[in-house]
Amino acid sequence: MEFNLAEKLAIVKMIYSMVYADGVVHKGEINEVSKLMNVIDFDSNHIQFAQNIEKQQSVAILQEMTQEKKIALTRILEDIAKADGFVHEKETELLNSLYTALEV
C-alpha cells in the first residue's frame, strides 16, 4: 500500500508513539520498525520530521486517509504492540484512542 508523504510522517509519528508508549523500547519493536521502514518506505529523515509533528496534527492527517489505509495502519500498530511479546496497558490505550479517532 502506498502512502503519501504527509500520511507517512503521521504514520511514523504513531509508530514511534507506540514504541515509546510503555516507556521501554524493546528489541522486538526495533526489529518490527526496521521491517516497516521497507514496507512503508520511510527512513531516518522521515523519523526526524515526524518527531516535529504534533500528535493531534498526525491524527487529523490519518483521519483523512481511506478506510483501507486506516485498517492497514491499525494492523501495523497492533504488530508493533505485540512485537515484544506483551501488549502493555499504555499500548492498548493508544490503540483504543486511535480506533476511536479513525472510526475503525
N, C-alpha and C positions, 0 to 999 in steps of 0.2 A: 504494500500500500504506500502511495506517495503522499507526503505531507508538504505543504508549502513552508517557507521559511518561518513565518510567524507561528504556525502550528508546531513546527519542530522546536522552536525556542520555548513555547509554552509546555510542550510535552517534556522537554529536558528539565524544565523547572519542576514539573510534577514528579519526574523520575527522581530527581535529587531530593525533593521533599519526602518522598517515600523512603529513600535510602537513609536519610537522617532522622526519620520520624521517631525511632526508638532511642536515639542518642548514641547508637553504636553502628559503625559501618562494618558489616560482616564480609568475609571473603566471597561467599556465595553471591552477595549483592553486587560486589565489584565485578565478578565474572558475568553476571547477568547483564550489567550495564555495558560491559565490553562487547557482548554479543549484540546488544541493541544498537550500539554505535554503527555496526554494519547494516543491520536490518533497516533502521530508520534513516541511516546516512547522516550522522552527525559526528562532530569531532570536538576537540578541546576548545576551539573558538566558539562553538555553539554553547558549550558549557559556561564559558566566561560571560557571554552575552545574556544567557538565561538567568544567571545569578543577579543581574541588574533589573530584571523584570519583577514587578510586584506580583504576589500570588493572585490577587484579585484580577489583575490585568491578564494573567495567564488563563484563569478560569473563564474570563469573558471571551478570550480567543477560542478556547476549547468549546465553549457553548455554541459557537458559530459553525463548528465542524458538522459534517454529515453524521447521521446516526451510525453508519458503518465505521467511520473513523473513531467515534466516541466509544463504540464497543471494542474496537481494537486497542484503544488506549487503556480501557479498564482491564483488559486481559494482560496488557504489558505491566501495568502497575500491580495486578494480582500476582503475576510471576515474580516480580521483584520482592513483594511482601513475603512470598513463600521461599525465596532463594536461600535464606539462612536456615530453613527447616522449621521455622516457627513464625507465626504471624502475631506480632506484638499488638497489644491493645491500641497503641497510638497509630499503628498502620491501619488497623481496622477502622478507626475513627476517620482517618484521612480518606480511605476508600469510600466509606459511607457518605461523607460530606461531598465527595466528588460525584458519586452516583446521584445524589440529590441535585447538585448544581447542574449536572449534564442531563438529568432526566433519563437515566438508563436503568 
